[in-house]
Amino acid sequence: ATVCRMKRQGDVELMFDIATVSDGEARFLTDGAVLEDCSIDSFSAAFWKSRREAAFPLEVIAAGLKVDIVTSRATQEDDRRHILNAIAGQPLENEPLLSHDKYLEVNAFLRGVFAAATWRQAVDRKIAKQQDLSNVLANDVGRRHLELDFSFSAEFGSDDLQGLAHVLEHVPLLALSLNLRGTAIEPLQVQNLACVISSMSSLTTLELNLSHCEGVNLDHLVDIFTYGHLSELSLHVACTANGLSHLASWLGCSRCRVLHLTAMWSDDVTKHEVQKLFASLAGCKDSLQKLSLDTPDDDAVVTVDCWNELEAAMATL
């Protein structure tokens, strides 16, 4: 048996936990990390979550990706009839229709839930392509939010990034959170991903973690700064002088209300580039509602004077 538990977040988002029993043990795929994942090391909660979920049975994943509400069973046949009729907008006691567009929408939604929940496990087990996860998720065109965490996955590669790009090209997301921290993705692949993101006309919220990705820096994301509809942007990435210049220019003409930048400076970044960025931030004080800027503890680029100048300019934020 498999159970999906959902919890409403406000009036918009739904969170899903998927549970089953395998070899007499309860197995869970949770929507985000749980307390157990954070108890060892909260910094690597995603890693421990992946370890915990590694025992989730493959046969349940495969079944979830092909779920069909018409052929599914309920404990009581009356319940099944009522559910199908409610979905199709028919009187509850009618004999259910054999097919309906709403059935297809619900099937795509449920399969998408399984695809998003299991993608990390499928990558780590090298079965993502076999399970056709990208196409399953791309068919969930009613989805508006997507959060995927592949941080420190040794198996995440170009095929997975291409599959992700395929999803982003087909699903009109409003919010995307993608954690690729510590993966072996290459700069050109990141550039291609940024190009795809820049073409997502409905996207308003983006969170992208590319820290500890060798050779990847803010330069490879400049295509995102040609996109003017983002209202919330969170980046964890190595920063170059050129990348900071593009970010500063974008801030001057964007609609960004929330900015979170976790920066690791490259060797070519000087106080001048940082001051230019801070000047752009100060110029956005009428539009920015929230600003978070994290730099290394041993930061030798951003001086106390820089911070003082920014704090003074943003005092009315």
Buried (B, 14 or more C-beta within 10 A) or exposed (E): EBEBEEEEEEEEEEEBBBBBEEEEEEBBBBBEBBEEBBEEEEEBBBBBBBEBBEEBBBEBBBEBBEBEBBEEEEEEEEEBBBBBBEBBEBEEEEEBBEEBEBBBBBBBBBBBBBBBBBBBBBBBBEBBBEBBBBBBBBBBBEBBBBBBBBBBBEBBBEEBBBBBBBBBEBBEBBBBBBBBBBBBBBBEBBBBBBBBBBEBEEBBBBBBBBBBBEEBBBBBBBBBBEBEEBBBBBBBBBBBBBBBBBBBBBBEEBEBBBBBBBBBBBEEBEBEBBBBBBBBBBBBBEEBEEBEBEBEEEBEBBEEEBBEBBEEBBEEB
